[in-house]
């Protein structure tokens, strides 16, 4: 009986290890498709755009991230609107410094005191959106560093296009991939590595398999006012945790296309301790599970190295299991280099490759824990997550 069980486990883990290798190969193909597509020339489309940033406290590298938005080579008009709940917020002083450094840029600091729902970030964005001048709105995180061609590359995606002589589906929202810049600690490096080698690979694969993106990424959410009005504005998102995902999904359901820009932006990863790191990872996991439940279940096939390691144990270190482990590890490295280094241009990937086995073990643990409840910790507050909406947990 024990032998039969061990044999069954060995067969099962062999199949899952092979499936994991299939995932690695498919993700690399998706990355190659994206690399080929982003070599296409940019359309000459530079409409006016309002850039909105909801601020709360100071993040690592924030002022440098702000500066990167002020040195754009964009030929169209743009404005930068920063929202804080109170002028006593430390971020307000950083914006005042930015205004002093770039007096010729259209930069405004706006106090947004109303709390319209459980998502404070979206509450601020709703109030900022009411102050915009242009027909395109771009929302991104406070700590994002961008290239001088950021606005040019993002806004070009809105240019009217044709397909087979007919007008193509109108773009309603543009989003962008991102890489993480780690700061100091091992958990910070693990999160940056996961962004580069797991999360963004999954985005590219879902886009390829599903014939396009059907959601947004918080790194960049550029939306036309027409599409935003069609979904009843940002107000509908004030109680949603995954506001980026939800905004893209609603624009997609309204009949517009969600486009992925050629631009890759960079976010700063906090110098987490283990507790902060695990809280953040678990929040991501449960957010994905809530938004795309079957997609979350399907992540079981992405843990190829983990299954290969289990197969080595279950098969008694057979030659086949060792061959599967070696091949799985090789493909895992190849995927990390293709997406992390080539697509995202992440210079931290190569020196962090030795952390991949640890990262994969942590990822499996977080994935399992993602099924074990609906509670998340966000900015020091506890919420339950249901139907995409946040519900405050009384302390």
N, C-alpha and C positions, 0 to 999 in steps of 0.2 A: 504493500500500500504506500509506504514511504517512498520507495523507488519510483512508483508510478506518478506520485505527486511531484517529485523532483524532476522527472522527465517532462511532465506537463509544463512546469514552470520554465524549464529550459527551452522548450519549444515556443512558449508564449513570448519569452524575453528575446529569443532569436528573431521572431517576427516583428516585435516592436523595435528592435535595434535596426533591422532592415528598413522599417518604415521611417525611422529617424534619419537614416542616411538618404532616403528618398526626399525627405523634407529639406535636408541640407542642399541637395542637388537642385530641387525646384526653386528654392530661395535664391540660389546663385544664378539660375536662368532668369528669374524675375529681376535681379539686380542688373544683369547684362541688358535686358530689355529697357530698363530705365536709363542706363548709361547711354544707350544708342539714341533714345528719344530726346534726352536733354542736350544732345549735340546740335539739334535743329536751331536755326537762327531765330533770334527773338523778334517778335512783331514790334513795330514802331507804334506803341500805344501808351501814352503817358497822361492819363487823366488826373485831375486833382484828387488827393487822397488825405483823409484824416487818420492819423495814427493814434490809437488810444492805449493808455497804459494805466492799469489799476495798481496802486502802490500800497504796501503796508510794511513798514519797517525797512531796514537796509539789508540787501542781499549782497553776497560776495561779488565784487567787480561791477556793482550797479552803475556807478558814475561812468566808467569806461564803456559799459553797454549803452548808456544814454548817448555818449559822444558819438558812437558808431552810427547812430541814427541821424546825427546832425551833419555828417560829412558825405551825404549821398550824392552820387553823380546824376541823379534823376533830373530830367529837364522839365518835368511838369511841376505844378505847385503841390506842396504838402505842408501839413501842420502837425505838431506834436502836442497832444493833450494828456496831461498827467493828472490823475485823480487821487486824492487822499481824503480820508474821513475827517481829518482834523489837521490844522496847520502845526500842531504839536508833534505830529508824526515825523520821525527823523528823515524820512524820504523827502519831505517838503524842502528841507535845507539843501538836499542834493539837487533838486530841480531848480531852486533859486540859483545855485552855483552854475548850473548848465545855462540858464538864461543869461547870466552875466558873461559866460564864455562865448556864447553864440548869439549876440544881440540882433543879428540880421535874420535869424531863423524865427519862424512863427511857432513859438513855444508858449503854452499856457499851463499854469498850475490852477486846478479847480478843486474846491472843497465840495465833497459829495457826502453830506452827513446822513442821508437817509439809508436805513437798512430795509430793503424791499423784500428780502427773503433770507433763507438760511445761507445762501452763497453770497458772501460779502463782496467778493470780487465782481460778480455780475451786477450786483446792486450799484457798485461804483460805475461800471461800464454803461449801464442804462442812463445814469445821470450825465456821463461824459458825452454819450451819443446825442443827447439833446442839444449839445453845444457845438456840434460839428458844422463845417462850412461846405463840405464836398459830397459828391454822390457815391463815393467809395469810402468804406471804413475798414481800417486794418487794425486788428487787435493782436497784441503779442505780450509775452511775459516781461516782467520788469528787468530781468537779468539777462536778456538775450543780446548777444553781440552779433552784428550783421556786417556783411561786406558793403563797400560803397555802391555796388550794383543791386543791392537788395530790392529796393522799390522798383527799379527798372525790370528786374526778372519776375517779380511777383505780379506787377500790374500788366505786363505784356500778356499774361495768360487770359486776361479779359478781352483781348482784341477779337472782334467778330471774325469768324472763320467759316470756310466752306468745306463740305465733304461730298465728293462726287457731284460737284456742280450745284449743290443745294446748301443752304445755310445750316451750319452744324449746330448742335444743341448749345444753347447759350450757357456760358460759365457764370455761376452765381457765387461761388466761393473758391478761393485759392488758399492752399495750405503748403507747408514746407517740412522737409525732414530736418532733423537736428542731431547734433552730437553733444556730448557732455564734457565739460572741463572739470576734472577732479581736483579736490583741494585737500592734500595732506594725508587723510586717514585711509585705511584699508577699505572700510565700507564705502567711502566716497569713490574710490577707484573701482570697486565692484559695480556700483551703480552706473558709472560712466561706461564700463565695459559692457554691461547688460544693454544699455541704450544702443550702443554701436553694433553689437553682435546678435542681439535677440529681438528687441522691440522693432527697430527699423527694418530688419530683415522680414519680420512678420508683416509690416505695413506694405513693403514692396511685393511680397507674395500675395497678399489679399488683393492688392490692386490688379495684379496680373491675372489671378484666377477669376476675379469678379468683374473683369472688364472695366475697371476704373475704381476710383475711391468713392465711398459712400458715407464718409464721415470726415471730421476735421481734426487737426492736431493743434494743441495749444501754442506751439512754437510760432505759428502764423495763422491768422484767420482773417483773410481779406474778403470782404463781402460787398456786393453792390447794394445800394439802398433799395433798389427795386426788389431784389431777392429778400432782403431783410424785412421790407414791408409785407411781402407775400406771406411770411411766416409769423407775422404779428410782432416783429421786433425782438429785441433782446429780453424784454420783460418776461417772456415765456420760459426763460432759463433761470430765473432767480432762485429756484429751489433745487436745481440740478447740480450734482457734483461734477459729472463729465460734461461740462458746458461746451467744451470744444467739440467733443464727439457729437453731442446733441445738435449743436448749431449746424454742423455739416450734414448730419442725417436729415434734419428738417428741410434744409435747402435742397438736398437731393430729392426728397419726397415731393417737394413743390415743383419738380420738373426741370431743375437746373443741373448743370454738371459741376462736380467738385474736381478741381484741377490740382495737380501737384507741381509746384514750381521747380525750376532747376536750381534754385538757391538752397544752400544748406546753412542753417544758422547754428550758433553755439550757445548753450545754456551752462550756467555755472552750477556745479553740484556742491552742496554744502559739505563742510567737513564733519560728516555725521559720526556719531558714536553708533554702536550696534543697535541700540533701542530706536533711535531716530531713523536709522536705515531700514529696519524691519517694519516700523510703522508706515514708512513711505512706500515700501515695496508691497505691503499688504493692502494699502489704500489703492494702489494701482491695480493689483490683482482683483480685488473685489469690485472695483469700478468696471474693469473689462468683463468680468463674469456677469455683472448686472446688465451691461449694455449689449454684450454679444454672448449669451449663455452657451450656445452650441459651439461658437468659435473658441470659447474658453475651454470647454471639454476637449475640443480638438487639439489643444496645446499639448495633450498627452503624447502626440506624435512628434513633438519638437524636441523632446528630451532624449535624443539619440544616444549621447554618450552615457547618460545614466542607465538606460536600458542595456547598453553594451556591457557596462560594469556589472550589472545584476546577472547578465547572461554568463559572464565569466564565473561568478560564484555558483550559479545554479547548475552549470554544466561541469563543475569540477575542474575548471581551468583546462578545458579541452582546446586542441589546436584551432578548431573552428571559432570558438569564442574569442580567442586571442586575435585571430585574424579580423573578426568583426570589430573588436575594440580598436585595433590599429587603424582600420579603414575609417571607422567612425571618427576617431580623433583627427585623422588627416582631413576629412571633409569638414569637420568642425572648424579647424584652423583655416581652411580655404574659404569658408563662408565668412569667418571673422575678418579676414584680409580683404575679401571682395567688397563686403558691405562697409565694414568699419573704416578701412584704409582708403579704398578706391572710390566708393560712392560718397562717403561722408567726409573724407579727408581728415580723419581723426588721427593725429600723430601720437596719441597715447595708446593706441591699440597694440602696436608692435611690442613695446616694452611691458605690456600687461598680459600678453598671451599666456604666460605661465600661470596666471590666475584663472584661466578658463575652467579647469576641473572644479575648483572651489566655487566659482560662480555658478556652474551648472548644478552642483549639489544644493546650493542655497536656493536656486530657482525652483528646483523640484519641491523643496520644502515649502516655499512660499506658495507655489501652485496648489499644493494639497491644503495648506492652511486657508487658501482663498475660498474653499468650499465650506469652511467651518464657522460660518456666521456672517452677519451683515454690518458689524460695527467697524468703523474706521476712525482714525485720529487725523485731524487736519488742523494745522496751525495751533496745536495745543488743545483743541476742543474735540469732544467725542460726539460722533453722529452714528445713526443707523442709516443704511442705504436700502431703499426699496423702490422699485420702478424708476430708477434713475434719480430719485429725489432724496434730499438730505432731511433727516429728522433729528433735531438736537436731543442728546441724551442728558437728562437732568443729573447734575453732580450730587 
